[in-house]
Amino acid sequence: MHLHDSETQSRLQLVFVPGVFSGEIWKYQLNYFSEDYRTVTFRPTVSNRDFEGHRNALKQILDQDEMKNVILIGSNYSNSLVQSFEAREDVMATVLVGAKKKMKKGVPKEVYKGFTSKLFPCKLAKKFFLPSLQYKEVKDFCSSVEKLEFDDFRSFRQRFGTRKPEKDCMIVHGEKDFFSNRDYAESLMTSASVTQVDAGSFSFYEKPQEFNKMLHDFLIKMERKAIKEKIEEEQEKNKTLAEFENRKLAKVNK
């Protein structure tokens, strides 16, 4: 796979999961968070870019010994990929951009090819996906962000859908996102765990300052939790050691 890894020493490890788009969609987060946190994103090789290829690549990243207290961050079609690793002990929490039930009908091949074609009008991309951006910024997005071929996209579409999180989670909802549902997001968690941005499907790209502030606040909360768990773990070790020493001393006294 192609791997971006800031290799920053930090208590939390952030993995930005690309899904049906290349890692360039997370560029504003990678630049912002890499100074304080280890930030990782990836892209499987051309011959292995379906859902299972992405899943294998993500597993390789998480299997590294130093990957502890991982925060998995996904968006739309990559949410199901993120949630498939949620139960792992090294995954501490997830961040999901957009939440929607599994689709009954998929996107037809002709429609998908039209959306991802270089001939697709940027004005329509702006209207449906990035309403707050200037036309030039939308054009840059369309030209710089790589999309999957239809067969690989279909493997993600077949698993599309967000379920109730098992661990700490923040769901980010774009007010102008036609492909997610705030009511459904709130039904999965609590309204306090769903944050809202005045943006479309790619709030993290369209409104990076707002998104990064929300994510930063969530990370601070998770970092405090990790510190607390570490302290409790050390206290338990010390308690166990003290009990062992007391039993050892009692045997000697006998």
Secondary structure as UniProt FT lines:
FT   STRAND          2..5
FT   STRAND          13..16
FT   TURN            19..20
FT   HELIX           23..26
FT   HELIX           27..33
FT   TURN            34..36
FT   STRAND          38..43
FT   HELIX           46..48
FT   HELIX           51..62
FT   TURN            65..66
FT   STRAND          70..75
FT   HELIX           76..78
FT   HELIX           79..83
FT   TURN            84..87
FT   TURN            89..90
FT   STRAND          91..97
FT   HELIX           109..116
FT   TURN            118..119
FT   HELIX           122..128
FT   TURN            131..132
FT   HELIX           135..144
FT   HELIX           150..157
FT   TURN            158..159
FT   STRAND          168..174
FT   TURN            175..176
FT   TURN            178..179
FT   HELIX           182..188
FT   HELIX           191..193
FT   STRAND          194..197
FT   TURN            201..202
FT   HELIX           203..206
FT   HELIX           208..253
//
